[in-house]
Amino acid sequence: MAEAVITRTQIIVVGEVSKNSYGDLTFSDKEGKQYKISAKRISYFEKVIIPEMAIQLNFATAYNKEYIYSAVLVKDAMLIKEPAKVEAPPPAIPEIKQPKTEMSKDDWAEKDRITRRSIERQKSLEMAVEVAKIKGSDDTVKIIATAKLFEAYLEGESNLIREAKKLGAVKKDK
């Protein structure tokens, strides 16, 4: 790959620094002009782009588009229009939020299965408690056993049927 050619340089005093929802580093200068560094290249700039610090931005061009190639802290205060005010250590840059990855059909199916299972268990326990109230019983072991029966019913098939299907059994129509 060809070496990047610096097309221009610019010295600014960094204003606000943040990250957008895509993980790109965004910042402004004291005059309000906005800049953006791609999330792929952010690691090269995190220690340089600090609020209230003077930096030299080096621009290059790729695919007919200008981008920030590099940034360097400016040590000579005479080079900047407005001196940097550093009274306390600079605040940390917010943590990078990783872009959300798309869920596959299998991921959605597993999520739905887990949700459905949780609802079935909750409803089964609720029904088992109602049965216990009607019978006037407060035996926890019996309530749990009853809840498991309701749970199997709500699943639509018993463990025996599920095991038979695993072994290759098929349901015959009457």
Sequence and secondary structure as in RCSB ss.txt:
>XXXX:A:sequence
MAEAVITRTQIIVVGEVSKNSYGDLTFSDKEGKQYKISAKRISYFEKVIIPEMAIQLNFATAYNKEYIYSAVLVK
DAMLIKEPAKVEAPPPAIPEIKQPKTEMSKDDWAEKDRITRRSIERQKSLEMAVEVAKIKGSDDTVKIIATAKLF
EAYLEGESNLIREAKKLGAVKKDK
>XXXX:A:secstr
     EEEEEEEEEEEEEE TTS EEEEETT  EEEE GGGGGGTTTT  TT EEEEEEEEETTEEEEEEEEE  
 GGGSSS    SS                HHHHHHHHHHHHHHHHHHHHHHHHHHHHHHHT   HHHHHHHHHHH
HHHHHTS HHHHHHHHTT      
